[in-house]
Amino acid sequence: MANQLDTSELRNLLSVAEEASKLAEDIILPLFTEDISFQLKPDQTPVTIADQKAEEAIWNFLQKETPNYAVLGEELGQSDKVSARKWVIDPIDGTQSFIQKIPLFGTLISLEIDDYPVLGVIACHALKETATAAIGLGAEVNKRSITVTDKRNFEDAIVLTTDPKSFYNRSKTGFTKIMKAQQIRSWGDCYGYLAVACGRADIMIDDVINPWDISAASIIVTEAGGKFSTWDGVSLLGKDAIATNGLLHTELSEMLK
């Protein structure tokens, strides 16, 4: 677990993750303004050459810097290396936004120990914002400390979600209850979690996710003072996710049951 890492090692490994995200930026941003083609994967989500080349660059860099660590990536899958320490990569979280020239996409990199995230990076390249966190060290955006909001009243909350239609189809009752919030916006994918962590929004909801979608976000939100869990509020990571300022977490989880 996290106690296997001291503060110095955590900071060094976080620097490795940040450097890897910058390598991805050098590949992704030049292609952001171009009209590039995409293919649909078996799950019907899009993938572009930017996703593939960025993940390859991250993968190679991490394996060079930490050769004894395992790696799990959205595009390249699981490495052959077996280790309690595992890098988790999403080269472009929000590929659909990337394709549509919407800047709310980013590169996600986290390190897990025994499947528990201990550090993470959300690099929203087009926005020039990078959120970072390591367990016990707090969270930052562009090296400035960040914190969640202190709202306690759900009716005052700003709620974000990646796909409102999918959310509604998953839980019509829960979606209807959420509608009493002050504002609901679909500024989703990784940007939604960054927004909660730095106090721009109070709640982020995803009804369907993969491990690489949320590993980095979970440590960044929690180190910013918020709470991250599955919809039922029981597990940290699973097949759905909610992130809140912590004060609204139990109420939100009850709404989604």
Residue pairs with C-beta under 8 A, 6 or more apart in sequence:
1 113
1 114
1 116
2 113
2 116
2 118
2 135
2 136
4 84
4 113
5 13
5 113
5 118
5 135
7 136
7 137
10 118
10 119
10 134
10 135
10 136
10 137
11 134
11 137
13 66
13 111
13 119
13 134
14 119
14 121
14 132
14 134
14 137
16 62
16 65
16 66
17 87
17 109
17 110
17 111
17 119
17 120
17 121
17 132
18 121
18 123
18 130
18 132
19 61
20 57
20 58
20 61
20 62
20 109
20 121
21 58
21 107
21 109
21 121
21 123
21 130
22 123
23 54
23 57
23 58
23 61
24 54
24 55
24 57
24 58
24 91
24 107
24 123
24 125
25 107
25 123
25 125
27 50
27 53
27 54
27 57
28 50
28 54
28 91
28 92
28 98
28 107
28 125
29 125
29 126
31 48
31 49
31 50
32 50
32 98
32 101
32 103
32 125
32 126
33 101
36 48
36 49
36 50
36 99
37 48
37 49
38 46
38 47
38 48
38 95
38 99
39 46
39 47
39 48
40 46
40 47
41 47
45 95
45 96
46 95
46 96
46 99
47 75
47 95
48 92
48 95
48 98
48 99
50 91
50 92
50 98
51 74
51 75
51 91
51 92
51 95
52 75
52 91
54 91
54 92
54 107
55 73
55 74
55 75
55 76
55 89
55 91
56 76
58 73
58 89
58 91
58 107
58 109
59 71
59 73
59 76
59 79
59 89
62 69
62 71
62 87
62 89
63 69
63 71
63 79
66 85
66 87
68 81
68 83
68 85
69 81
69 83
69 85
69 86
69 87
69 111
70 78
70 79
70 81
70 82
70 83
70 85
70 86
70 87
71 78
71 79
71 81
71 86
71 87
71 89
72 78
72 79
72 86
72 87
72 88
72 89
72 211
72 212
73 88
73 89
73 90
73 91
73 212
74 89
74 90
74 91
74 210
74 212
75 91
84 113
84 114
85 111
85 112
85 113
86 111
86 112
86 113
86 115
87 109
87 110
87 111
87 112
88 108
88 109
88 110
88 111
88 112
88 117
88 211
88 212
88 215
88 216
89 108
89 109
89 212
90 107
90 108
90 109
90 190
90 212
90 213
90 216
91 107
92 98
92 105
92 106
92 107
93 105
93 106
93 107
93 108
93 122
93 189
93 190
93 212
93 213
94 102
94 104
94 105
94 106
94 188
94 189
94 190
94 191
95 105
97 103
97 104
97 105
97 189
98 105
103 124
103 126
103 127
104 124
104 127
104 187
104 188
104 189
104 191
105 124
105 125
105 126
105 189
105 190
105 191
106 122
106 123
106 124
106 125
106 189
106 190
106 191
106 194
107 121
107 122
107 123
107 125
108 120
108 121
108 122
108 123
108 190
108 212
108 213
108 215
108 216
108 217
109 120
109 121
109 123
109 216
110 117
110 119
110 120
110 121
110 215
110 216
110 218
110 219
111 117
111 118
111 119
111 120
112 118
112 215
115 237
116 236
117 135
117 215
117 216
117 218
117 219
117 236
117 237
118 134
118 135
118 219
119 132
119 133
119 134
119 135
119 219
120 131
120 132
120 133
120 134
120 215
120 216
120 217
120 218
120 219
120 220
121 130
121 131
121 132
121 216
122 130
122 131
122 132
122 190
122 193
122 194
122 216
122 217
122 220
123 129
123 130
123 131
124 130
124 131
124 190
124 191
124 194
127 191
128 142
129 141
129 142
129 194
130 141
130 142
131 139
131 140
131 141
131 146
131 194
131 197
131 198
131 220
132 139
132 140
132 141
132 220
133 139
133 140
133 197
133 219
133 220
133 222
133 223
133 224
134 219
134 223
135 219
135 223
136 223
137 223
138 145
138 223
138 224
139 145
139 146
139 147
139 197
139 220
139 221
139 223
139 224
140 146
141 194
141 197
141 198
146 197
146 198
146 199
146 224
147 198
147 199
147 224
147 225
148 196
148 197
148 199
148 202
148 221
148 224
148 225
148 226
148 244
148 245
148 246
149 199
149 202
149 245
150 245
150 247
151 157
151 202
151 245
151 247
151 248
152 247
152 248
154 180
154 181
154 248
154 251
154 252
155 180
155 181
155 182
156 182
156 202
157 181
157 182
157 183
157 202
157 203
157 248
158 181
158 182
158 183
158 185
158 200
158 201
158 202
158 203
159 178
159 181
159 183
159 184
159 185
159 201
159 202
159 203
159 204
159 205
160 184
160 185
160 186
160 187
160 188
160 192
160 195
160 196
160 201
160 203
160 204
160 205
161 167
161 184
161 186
161 188
161 192
161 204
161 205
161 206
161 207
162 186
162 188
162 189
162 192
162 206
163 186
163 188
163 207
163 208
164 175
164 184
164 186
166 207
166 208
167 174
167 175
167 205
167 207
168 175
170 207
170 208
170 240
171 207
171 256
174 255
174 256
174 257
177 255
178 184
178 205
178 255
181 203
185 201
187 195
187 201
188 204
188 206
189 213
190 213
190 216
190 217
192 201
192 204
192 206
192 243
193 204
193 214
193 217
193 220
193 221
193 243
194 217
194 220
195 201
195 204
196 202
196 203
196 204
196 221
196 224
196 226
196 243
196 244
196 245
197 217
197 220
197 221
197 224
197 226
197 243
198 224
199 245
202 244
202 245
202 248
203 242
203 243
203 244
203 245
203 248
203 252
204 241
204 242
204 243
204 244
205 241
205 242
205 252
205 256
206 213
206 214
206 240
206 241
206 242
207 231
207 240
208 239
208 240
209 239
209 240
209 241
211 237
213 241
214 228
214 237
214 241
215 237
217 228
217 241
217 243
218 228
218 236
218 237
218 241
218 243
221 227
221 228
221 243
222 228
225 245
225 246
226 243
226 244
226 245
226 246
227 243
227 244
227 245
227 246
227 249
228 236
228 241
228 242
228 243
229 235
229 236
229 241
229 242
229 249
229 253
230 236
230 237
230 238
230 239
230 240
230 241
230 242
231 240
231 241
231 242
231 253
231 256
231 257
232 253
232 256
232 257
233 242
233 249
233 250
233 253
242 249
242 252
242 253
242 256
244 252
